[in-house]
Amino acid sequence: MPHFSRPVWPHCDSAAPAAVAGEKDACGVGFLANLQGEASHWVLQQALRGLDCMEHRGGCGGDGDSGDGAGVLCGIPWSYLEDVWPEAAAAKGAARGLGMVFLPADAAKREQAKLFCEDEAAKLGLGSLGWRAVPLDASVLGSLARQTAPAIEQWLIAADQAGDDLEALLFRLRRRCGDRARAVWGPGPGELYFASLSSRTVVYKGMVRSAVLSAFYGDLRDARFAVSFAVYHRRFSTNTLPRWPLAQPMRLLGHNGEINTLLGNLNWARASEANLDAVWGEAASELKPVVNPAFSDSANLDATLELLVRSGRPITESLLTLVPEAFRDQPELADKPDIQSFYEYSACTQEPWDGPALLVFADGRCVGATLDRNGLRPARYCITSDGFVVMGSETGVVELEESRIIEKGRLGPGQMLAVDLEQGRLLRNWEVKAEVAARHPYGDWLAQHRRNLVPQPWTQERQLADLELLQQQTAFGFTAEDFELVIEDMAGAAKEPTYCMGDDIPLAVLSDKPHLLYDYFKQRFAQVTNPPIDPLREKLVMSLEMHLGRRGSPLRPEAASAAVLHLASPILNEAELAEVGRQGLPTTTLSTLMAVTDGPGGLELAVQRLRSAAEAAVRAGSQILVLSDRGGEAGGINATTATIPPLLAVGAVHHHLLNLGLRLQASLVVETAQCWSTHHLACLIGYGASAVCPWLTWETSRHWLAHPRVQKLIETGKLPALSPDQVQANVRKALEDGLRKILSKIGISLLASYHGAQIFEAIGLGADLIQLAFSGTTSRVAGLSLGELASETLSFHAKAFPELNRTKLEFMGFVQYRTGGEYHLNSPEMAKALHAAVKAGPGYDHFSTYKTLLEHRPVTALRDLLELKPAPAPLPIEQVESVESICSRFCTGGMSLGALSREAHEVLAIAMNRIGGKSNSGEGGEDPARFGLLSDVDADGHSPTMPSLNGLRNGDTACSAIKQIASGRFGVTPEYLRSGRQLEIKVAQGAKPGEGGQLPGPKVDPYIAWLRNSKAGVALISPPPHHDIYSIEDLAQLIHDLHQVHPAAKVSVKLVAEIGIGTIAAGVAKANADVIQISGHDGGTGASPLSSIKHAGSPWELGLTEVHRSLLENGLRDRVLLRADGGLKTGWDVIIAALLGAEEYGFGSVAMIAEGCIMARVCHTNNCPVGVATQKENLRKRFPGVPEHVVNFFLFVAEEVRQLLSVLGVARLEELIGRSELLQPRAVALAKTRALDLSCLIDPIPAAADRSWLLHDAQAHGNGQILEDQLLADAEVLAAIEGHGRVASTLAIVNTDRSVGARLSGEIAARHGNTGFQGQLDLTYEGAAGQSFGAFVLQGMNVRLVGEANDYVGKGLNGGRLTVVPPAGVNDPGNQVILGNTCLYGATGGELFALGRAGERFGVRNSGAKTVVEGAGDHCCEYMTGGVVVVLGSTGRNVAAGMTGGVAFILDESGGLAQRVNSEIVAIAELTTPEQEALLKPLLQAHLDATGSAKAAEILADWSTWKAQFKLLVPPSEKAAVGLAEREAVVA
């Protein structure tokens, strides 16, 4: 059946909601407040100066001039307004409100809007006193901003009420005015918008750059404009068509960060509208909808907060409810039960809004700031002796004399700081929270009403006979691979299975094999705009707790809202499910079974029946609905009875109750046979289930234990002795850990926030299915209709009933290749054909055999549904561009030396350099011996420089053109960076996006350990996020760092395809990247959780077209070159990628096959039989590859590209890029569905017509003028760098001077490498340094900062010394915060001495630096692999998580360190050996000499006393070095 040219319902695209694909924003934010409430123009001036100093944290539109938004939120300057506005003067002393109104630019429409406003005010008993045109200067706007600028007026309103009552009335008025405008003008973003409407606060904001705000608004320049507090905000949007209303601050908030849980929050906010009536009565209808999916996350959070505040809850209490801290196992809450109770109660009524966020808030009564539970945004503050509190994303942005500052601090994770403007009080973290917790007896309410589900015993005996079980398993779609891979690893080892290579089977919708509904869903993940979390090392911020029962209202706390059932885990065993029904909450079990005799049409009827039954049960008072396929009266699934897929059942009931406004009345629990992997569990919870009892998985686990093969493994000691209890507990642990990993991928910490958040993309589901059960989920190519899904569901049933015709589980081959199983792209036949072709060389027809295998394959990828439109007459082949020219566009994937053997890695690099392409180093560093050209090759093709390689030539080089910077920063040194032609920031990897990596100890041989600055045999962890990229402006900073250290290298950013990647890519382009790589979900890997390989990310075809379209529409396409990779194998693949918008093409797995890989798929075991993906020397000797084979492969591909160019009638590949009109749907019959909607791939993009976007700058993007230009312009400095001289210099520095040190170290590394410079540069800077101070500094640089520093100090530090001290005369310098977050990230050497405290993640991934600091925040020494960290003060939680090397000495004066250390790897020891003293004392002396530290002086003066208060944190790999190994041996 051919495809339709235009899609027809239900085979049509379900578009992404704006909450998924819409713009994201990140920013710089801050506030100033006077504690005495004294108004001054100085406060406003400093807020505007703070904005100016945050300019680098903002973004600009495609015109390069219109800012993404800047604004201030402050008290209303009534005295100023009374001077300039007669109506305001006349109303002096009366109750009044002020609106800041964006009105239509059209004069007639504007008058109409004012009439709406005045009319609605009169209906609420308010009077309009007049309008004032705000003085504006539109000439300062960028062209985009000018075209969309509204008219801006202030509206004065008279009222009889005052205070909170008036605020609530004005809130209603604003909503009524908006509704009236929409009723007359139609829906959509209206032209009437209130920036603020309040009796206390006013917002001045616009689509401008920071510097332009006060030039645009004349009021802000008037010295009479005096306020006592001001919040300021500079926005960086991923979209370049930002709208004026989305500039911030919002009405109560300035938000820096991103809400990851937004989709779920919006769903639950819609459900909770049913609670409005109780508080607002008849006015409730005016306030609906509370949230709007078309608005940004910040706008929706602001709207939700405003509803809580206007409903009578203080702003501090409201924010702590919406954005709570990680209160479980928090040592500091141990003696604060009231605060603990407040959080536990809040969890019963409100799912958290979770994600990296610094929230600065003000409502006129209170101003303050709070940080998310992970502390993922910087937040620095200082307090002055004359009563000012200054807080912001960076320090050094407000002009304050040091002598006036009495405290410098920072907010830690989940902390809040507030200024009570009415009583003139500063409330610190625990003070604010204690006041909030004391407002209601939360602890009593919980004790009286909340129930807890107590763990119940596991079933011991098998409940089904072997054949009965096999019949059930078959009917529910359980296969041999599920048993052998999934259950085996979970039951035996309590972990998810790990596998390797990529997902090379057809998409579920394209396969002719039946798939479960889950297989059509791809997990979404965090990249760039927010970070994933580490679910292992940072488990303390995560929680899988859930509540069952009716959910109360957060608007008005009351005892009854605590009457819920608390679950510690959402995974229930059979006894626990039974216990749920005995807790006093009305429970109804609903069957999801359906009659087979109804045929495919029966599924729709069954779903409708289920929805109606659920609705009836809830209306009758049920608070827990159990959706069960286990039986009841019907006796479960049998010859005449099949089941609704559980995911469809949950989604349909969830959305039905949501649409009826009943969703919060009851919780959904699923009892199902069809849930045995972490992905299944995540889908069920993501679409509305609160708990799951996977009964068939428990039964299968019990059978697994009884299996003779397993018993034999236990007898022979290959498995530990296992009981039924242990096996089932293992499966539960594996499922829980896997669920945490899936949450952490998208950056969500709490299952309660993931619940119902639908963080998936569907690939292959039709619009009727999406509408029925998955509304709000993107499904871009459509696919199965409800009837087609029913046929697929019944096909499973037909394998088991009426007669089961098999004695063992079916082997489908979805994971492993097996003859007769599912088709695999990387099959042994393909590998053999390619090996024969590359060995034979050009002109041989083996490559045509390889091509034929791929051309005649089953439809596997989306591109297989497309075909080319040939030209009427082909172009003669001699007129087509050369093979060499085409090869320059080819790259290999980023495969690390560690995943690959040294030989395999070097052969790829040499081959790519021969053809003029680019190889990629991957993330493990690279040996400097590879950076030069070979000149010692003998006649047999051998070189002493690379003794293990064959087939070499003089002039070859193994220097990878692309040097990768991944989250572990292994081997990232100045010399490494300078050796690259391109620097790639690997944000995500196709096979496991949103996850980190781990190189197991056995793969870390001495050579790899040397390259990575670590120890042989010790496992190396790459964190899931880059710890210096938590947002788009952080990425811009890392790009800035790299452009500093190597100005000539282009910077590329590697992303993985998912819905919403278009807006992310727009942000990446605005962040100054030169190249964006889009990887498909099918990329290879050395080792990855199986569920990630199979279920995360989407095809590159979708990602590439979305990015290409987004960049064109935003006017950014010319700024970046696009590269695609993921399963590319042939010239035809290259042509398709080019037509969809790619300019370069990456090859991973197939390049490995070309050098000898046979697809044994054992990479993760270190046992590769041909030496490609192993570090075992005996196996590496078998490596067959030579550069020529890889070269031949790429020549074949390029030749095929030439032939296709000829067929298409074009001479150059460039002429095809982005020309999707040359593609058409291919006439191909699919097994499962009548049609797919390919319009998202081939619809024309009007903005592509003018092809000037293909002209990119030859040079890398620059950073503009920088501070170090002054030094590089100094002949004396240059002479010292060239000739190993010595020079000293002192310069002033401000927070906009970023990455200072990186440019000089890059110049030194280019000339002398990391350690060749024998001179010395003594550089002193005075002031507040910008981010990345001292980045990549190397040997011979002695850099001193007198002042304070922001985030990322000493990033990538390689040698030399950094010293940071405050100016003279600072009060108690050791206790003040002097460094920001994430210092010494990826440092490989050098020293850092700081007289003061550091923020979060001090020393993260340090592998060689020695440092002394006087206090640190959470996660100190995380992932450390080398070096020495000394902390002369307190630390936060989770110290030494993932620390496999190096040592830390922590001064533990209070004795509480043990509760704060993550003891998974490190041991805590007293100072007992001379080796320990020899490490510590010289560092203390150096710290004293460098900083004059009073603490160090005191300790050294009384060493014997102080020595006892130090604790040593030591991982096993360092015990010998600190003298502990022998001692342990003696004791043993």
Salt bridges, closest charged atoms under 4 A:
GLU23 OE1 - ARG235 NH2 2.95
ASP25 OD2 - ARG235 NE 2.81
GLU55 OE2 - ARG234 NH2 2.78
ASP65 OD1 - ARG209 NH2 3.26
ASP68 OD2 - LYS1070 NZ 2.83
GLU82 OE1 - LYS92 NZ 3.80
GLU82 OE2 - ARG96 NH2 2.59
GLU111 OE2 - LYS114 NZ 3.80
ASP119 OD2 - ARG180 NH1 2.81
GLU120 OE2 - LYS123 NZ 3.43
GLU120 OE1 - ARG176 NE 3.01
GLU120 OE2 - ARG180 NH1 2.95
GLU153 OE2 - ARG110 NE 3.95
GLU153 OE1 - LYS114 NZ 2.84
ASP164 OD1 - ARG200 NH2 2.92
ASP164 OD2 - ARG365 NH1 2.89
GLU167 OE1 - ARG310 NH2 3.39
ASP179 OD1 - ARG182 NH2 2.95
GLU191 OE2 - LYS109 NZ 2.48
ASP219 OD1 - ARG132 NH2 2.71
ASP222 OD2 - ARG224 NH2 2.88
GLU258 OE2 - LYS24 NZ 3.94
ASP277 OD1 - LYS288 NZ 3.62
GLU286 OE1 - ARG172 NE 2.78
GLU286 OE2 - ARG176 NH1 2.60
GLU306 OE2 - ARG174 NH1 2.66
GLU317 OE2 - ARG313 NE 2.68
GLU317 OE1 - ARG439 NH1 2.46
GLU325 OE2 - LYS433 NZ 2.93
GLU332 OE2 - ARG1460 NH2 3.32
ASP335 OD1 - LYS336 NZ 3.29
GLU344 OE2 - ARG328 NH1 3.08
GLU344 OE1 - ARG450 NH2 2.79
GLU351 OE1 - ARG551 NH2 2.70
ASP386 OD2 - ARG404 NH2 3.03
GLU394 OE2 - HIS56 NE2 2.76
GLU394 OE2 - ARG57 NH1 2.71
GLU399 OE2 - ARG49 NE 3.71
GLU402 OE2 - LYS408 NZ 3.11
GLU407 OE1 - ARG428 NH2 2.65
ASP420 OD2 - ARG425 NH2 3.14
GLU422 OE2 - ARG365 NE 3.25
GLU435 OE2 - ARG425 NH1 2.64
ASP466 OD1 - HIS703 ND1 3.17
GLU488 OE1 - ARG709 NH2 2.58
ASP489 OD2 - LYS495 NZ 3.65
ASP503 OD1 - LYS1094 NZ 2.65
ASP504 OD1 - HIS824 ND1 2.78
ASP504 OD2 - ARG1161 NH2 2.54
ASP512 OD1 - LYS513 NZ 3.82
ASP519 OD2 - HIS515 ND1 2.80
ASP534 OD2 - ARG537 NE 2.85
GLU538 OE2 - ARG1401 NH2 2.68
GLU545 OE2 - ARG328 NE 2.58
GLU545 OE1 - HIS566 NE2 2.74
GLU574 OE2 - ARG702 NH2 3.03
GLU576 OE1 - ARG732 NH1 2.95
GLU579 OE1 - ARG582 NH1 2.78
GLU615 OE2 - ARG619 NE 3.15
GLU615 OE1 - HIS656 NE2 2.97
GLU671 OE2 - ARG630 NH1 3.80
GLU699 OE1 - ARG702 NH2 2.77
GLU699 OE2 - HIS703 NE2 2.95
ASP737 OD2 - LYS733 NZ 2.70
ASP737 OD1 - ARG740 NH1 2.86
GLU761 OE2 - ARG780 NH2 2.77
GLU788 OE2 - HIS11 NE2 3.76
GLU792 OE2 - LYS1232 NZ 2.67
GLU810 OE1 - LYS799 NZ 2.86
GLU810 OE1 - ARG806 NH2 3.95
ASP864 OD1 - ARG857 NH2 2.52
GLU881 OE1 - ARG1212 NH1 3.90
GLU903 OE1 - ARG1180 NE 3.02
GLU906 OE2 - ARG902 NE 3.35
GLU923 OE2 - LYS986 NZ 3.74
GLU926 OE1 - ARG930 NH2 3.54
GLU926 OE2 - LYS963 NZ 3.12
ASP956 OD2 - ARG914 NH2 2.74
GLU984 OE1 - ARG1123 NH1 3.90
GLU995 OE1 - LYS741 NZ 3.30
GLU995 OE2 - LYS745 NZ 3.46
ASP1005 OD2 - ARG1180 NH1 3.66
ASP1028 OD1 - ARG969 NH2 2.71
ASP1028 OD2 - LYS1355 NZ 2.88
GLU1033 OE2 - ARG57 NH2 3.43
GLU1033 OE2 - ARG377 NH2 2.77
ASP1034 OD2 - ARG377 NH1 2.97
ASP1041 OD2 - LYS1355 NZ 2.45
ASP1074 OD2 - HIS1043 NE2 2.82
ASP1074 OD1 - HIS1261 ND1 3.77
GLU1101 OE2 - ARG863 NH1 2.88
GLU1106 OE1 - ARG780 NH1 2.84
ASP1133 OD1 - ARG863 NE 2.91
GLU1143 OE2 - ARG1117 NH2 2.67
GLU1143 OE1 - HIS1256 NE2 2.56
GLU1144 OE2 - LYS918 NZ 3.04
GLU1144 OE1 - ARG1123 NH2 2.93
GLU1199 OE2 - ARG1202 NH1 3.47
GLU1214 OE1 - ARG889 NH2 3.63
GLU1221 OE2 - ARG1219 NE 2.94
ASP1243 OD1 - ARG6 NH1 3.57
ASP1269 OD1 - ARG1303 NH1 3.76
GLU1282 OE2 - ARG1311 NE 2.81
GLU1307 OE2 - ARG978 NH1 3.53
GLU1307 OE1 - ARG1311 NH1 2.99
ASP1322 OD2 - ARG1286 NH2 3.09
GLU1348 OE1 - LYS408 NZ 3.29
GLU1391 OE1 - ARG1361 NE 2.83
GLU1400 OE1 - ARG410 NH1 2.73
GLU1414 OE2 - HIS1487 NE2 2.85
GLU1422 OE1 - HIS1027 NE2 4.00
GLU1422 OE1 - ARG1401 NE 3.11
ASP1452 OD2 - LYS1511 NZ 3.49
GLU1453 OE2 - LYS1495 NZ 2.67
GLU1477 OE2 - LYS1507 NZ 2.83
GLU1518 OE2 - LYS1015 NZ 2.60
GLU1528 OE2 - LYS1519 NZ 3.02
